[in-house]
Amino acid sequence: MRKFIVFGLLSLALMFTAYFAFVYYVPYSEGVRAGELIKISKKGVMMKTWEGEISQGISGAQIFKFSVMDDDQKVIQQLTDYQGKYVKVNYIERYITFPWWGDSHYFITNVQLEDSPHFK
């Protein structure tokens, strides 16, 4: 009986580890978006996460909401510096998110300052 309990607990631990590894390392999609960076903030009560928004339309009708992982300090600093400017961001989309990662399924991995197509 004891052998079955130990085997069951080890199986559960292995399944949880495999699930978490899959969610973390296997992205659903990857891509690039561009627009005016209208918001970057650290929010939350218990678990603070970095969240932001990019306006992809002239009137602000298309908003791309994203999160940034806490360990991407370079990206967070660039987003903070580029607030209100036209940027191009690389992102990965995850299958799910956890509360300590952020609200969005989209996570920014790189950000570049771009010339606005509206003011050329």
C-alpha positions in Angstrom: 0.0 0.0 0.0 2.8 2.4 0.9 4.5 1.7 -2.5 1.3 2.8 -4.3 1.0 6.0 -2.4 4.7 7.0 -3.1 4.2 6.0 -6.7 1.1 8.1 -6.9 2.7 11.2 -5.4 5.7 10.9 -7.6 3.4 10.6 -10.6 1.5 13.7 -9.6 4.7 15.7 -9.1 6.0 14.6 -12.4 2.8 15.5 -14.2 2.7 18.9 -12.6 6.4 19.5 -13.5 5.8 18.4 -17.1 2.7 20.7 -17.4 4.5 23.7 -16.0 7.5 23.1 -18.3 5.2 22.8 -21.3 3.3 26.0 -20.4 6.6 27.9 -19.8 8.8 26.7 -22.7 6.3 26.1 -25.5 4.8 29.3 -26.9 1.4 29.2 -28.6 2.6 31.9 -31.1 5.3 34.4 -31.7 5.1 37.7 -33.5 5.7 41.4 -33.9 3.3 44.3 -33.3 3.8 48.1 -33.6 2.0 51.1 -32.3 2.0 53.9 -29.8 3.0 52.8 -26.3 0.2 54.3 -24.2 0.7 52.5 -20.9 3.2 50.6 -18.9 2.6 50.0 -15.2 3.3 47.6 -12.3 0.0 46.5 -10.8 -1.4 44.1 -8.4 -2.1 43.7 -4.7 -0.4 40.4 -3.7 1.5 39.7 -6.9 2.9 42.8 -8.7 3.1 42.3 -12.5 4.2 44.6 -15.3 1.3 45.3 -17.7 1.1 47.6 -20.8 -0.9 48.6 -23.8 -0.1 49.6 -27.3 -2.6 51.6 -29.5 -2.5 50.2 -33.0 -5.1 52.5 -34.5 -5.3 56.2 -35.1 -8.3 56.6 -32.8 -7.1 54.1 -30.2 -9.8 51.6 -31.2 -7.3 48.7 -31.4 -5.5 48.2 -28.1 -2.9 45.4 -27.7 -2.6 44.5 -24.1 0.6 42.7 -22.9 2.6 41.6 -19.9 6.3 41.6 -19.2 8.1 39.1 -17.1 9.8 40.5 -14.0 13.2 39.1 -15.0 13.2 41.2 -18.3 14.5 44.4 -16.6 16.0 45.7 -19.9 12.6 45.4 -21.6 10.8 47.1 -18.7 13.3 50.0 -18.6 13.0 50.5 -22.4 9.2 50.4 -22.2 9.3 53.0 -19.4 11.6 55.2 -21.4 9.6 54.9 -24.6 6.2 55.8 -23.0 4.1 57.8 -25.5 6.3 56.9 -28.5 5.8 54.6 -31.5 7.4 51.2 -30.8 7.8 47.8 -32.4 7.6 44.9 -29.9 8.4 41.2 -30.3 6.1 38.9 -28.2 5.3 35.3 -27.4 1.8 34.2 -26.7 1.4 31.5 -24.1 -1.4 28.9 -23.8 -2.2 30.1 -20.3 -0.8 32.5 -17.7 -0.4 32.3 -14.0 -1.2 35.2 -11.6 2.5 35.7 -10.8 3.3 36.1 -14.6 0.7 38.7 -15.6 -2.8 39.3 -16.8 -2.2 38.8 -20.5 -1.3 35.8 -22.6 1.1 38.0 -24.6 4.6 38.6 -23.1 7.0 41.1 -24.6 10.5 39.8 -25.3 12.1 42.8 -27.1 11.2 46.4 -27.8 12.5 48.9 -30.5 11.8 52.5 -31.0 10.3 53.1 -34.5 9.4 56.1 -36.6 5.6 56.8 -36.6 4.0 56.2 -40.0 1.5 58.9 -39.1 4.0 61.8 -39.0 6.3 61.1 -42.0 
